[in-house]
Amino acid sequence: LDPQTADTLPGVPVADISATGPGDTPVQQAMQLMREHGPVFVRRLYGRDALFVGDPDLVAELADERRFAKHVGPGLENVREFAADGLFTAYNDEPNWAKAHDILMPAFALGSMRTYHPVMLKVARRLIDSWDRDARAGRPVNVPDDMTRMTLDTIGLAGFDYDFGSFERPEPHPFVESMVRCLEWSMKRLARVPGRDYSAADAAFRDDAAYLAQVVDDVIAARTGTDQSAAEDLLGLMLTAAHPADGTTLDTANIRNQVITFLIAGHETTSGAMSFALYYLAKHPTALDRVRREVDDLWGDQADPEPTYDEIGRLTYTRQVLNEALRLWPTAAVFSREAREDTLLGGRIPLRAGQAALVLTPMLHRQPVWGDNPELFDPARFTAEAEQARPVHAFKPFGTGERACIGRQFALHEATMLLAMLVHRYRLHDHADYRLTVKETLTLKPEGFTLTLTPRTTAE
Ligand code: HEM
C-alpha cells in the first residue's frame, strides 16, 4: 500500500503506531491491534501502510491463486539480503523459483519422508540422550534451545549429510546465533526511524551473513567432488538433478541460496512448533494423558522403542496436539499476498495490481469459526469431522497455494515422532510454573521455557 491509499480504503480502520513503533514483538502488537480494530485493519508506521487481514472469508479470497499471489514484501526483501533467490524469498516470476521448485518437489512428497525417517530418529535419540543426562542430574532442560539443536541437526543431516553436532556444544551452534541475528536484523529493519544511523547494525549484519555463506560453502564443499555428490538428498538433487523442461541444473550461487534457505526454513519454525506443543502438554494434563495412551498403545513399556515410519502416521491424537499448537502460535505468523490485477477484496476494499495484504495467521486462527473460546487449547478441534466442518482456509500455518511450505510433511513427521517419543519416555514437570512469553525473531518461540523430567516407570 502506498501512504495515501489507506485513507481511501472504505471502512478499514487505520492504526498509526508511529508514536511507539512495533517494538520487539510486532506480531503480538498486530494481534492486539486486530483485537481492537477487527479482522481487517491498516497499520501505519512513519507513513508506511500495511493491510492486515484475519477474516476467514477475506483470507479465502486471498488464497484464490487466480486473483492473488505470494508477495515478497519488505520483511522478505530484508531476508533476501542473505537468502536472495532461494525458494522462500524468490519472486514469483524469477526463473530460479520454478526451476528449484520442480527439482526439489519430489524430495518433499509424502513418500520421501520414509527416506528421512531414520535420520530423524537418529537425531531424536541424540536429544533423548541429552535429556536423560539432564534428568539424571535433576537439571531443567531449555525446551526451545534443545528443540532448535534437534531440528538443525535433522535438516543438516537429512538435507545435506552435514552434521552440526549441536548436542555436543554447550552453546547453540554459531550458525544458529548468526542466523537468529540475521532474522532479527530483518525484523527490526522494518521499524527503522527515518534519519537515524543504523550503520553499525548493518555492518554486524553483513558479518553474520558472510558467516552463514561460509558455513554453507563448507557444507557444499564437503560434498562436491566426492562419490556422494549424487546422493539423493536435497544437496544431491541440487548438484545433479536436471530440470525436466530444459535439462539444466541449478547454478552454484542459487545452490548456496537454497542451502541457506533450507537450513533456516527447515529448522527455526519446526523447533518453535514443538516447543509450543510441549508447553501446552505441560499445562494440559488431560491432553497429555491422551497422548500417553496413544503412544503406550504403540510402544507399551518398551524402554527404547524403535518407531517405524508407519507408526508415526498412526499417531492421530499427537498430530492433533501439534496442529492445535500451530493454531494458537503458528510459528511463521504472517504471509503476504498481492493482487494480480486491480480488484475489490471482499467486494469493498479496492486493491491495485501488486498491492499487498498480510495474513495475520494467529488471528485468523482465533476468529469465530473456531468457536466462542478460541484461546482455549483443545486438540479436539482437529478431529477429521471437526476439520471437515470448518472452512478450508481457516487454518493456514503453512501458507497457501503454490508458494505454500514445501517442508510441511517433513516438519510434521519430525515433530510428531519426537513429541511421541518424549511423552512415552518422560514425565514432564512444569517446575518453574512457566508463564508464556513469546519471543519474536520473525518466527515465534516460547522464551525461556524449561521443564524438569523424570523417567516414566511402568508402575505409573
Ligand atoms: C514456505 C511455515 C517447516 C521449507 C513456508 C511458508 C510458511 C511456512 C507459512 C509460506 C511463506 C510465504 O507465503 O511467504 C512453516 C512452518 C513450519 C515449516 C510453520 C514448521 C512447523 C519447514 C521445513 C522446511 C520448510 C521443515 C524444509 C525442510 C520451506 C520453504 C518454503 C516454505 C523452502 C518456500 C516455498 C516456496 O515458496 O516455494 N513455510 N514451515 N519449512 N517453507 Fe516452511
Boltz pocket constraint, residues with backbone or C-beta under 6 A from the ligand:
constraints:
  - pocket:
      binder: B
      contacts: [[A, 70], [A, 71], [A, 87], [A, 88], [A, 89], [A, 101], [A, 155], [A, 261], [A, 262], [A, 265], [A, 266], [A, 267], [A, 269], [A, 270], [A, 273], [A, 330], [A, 331], [A, 332], [A, 334], [A, 335], [A, 336], [A, 396], [A, 397], [A, 398], [A, 399], [A, 400], [A, 402], [A, 403], [A, 404], [A, 405], [A, 406], [A, 407], [A, 408], [A, 410], [A, 411]]
      max_distance: 6.0
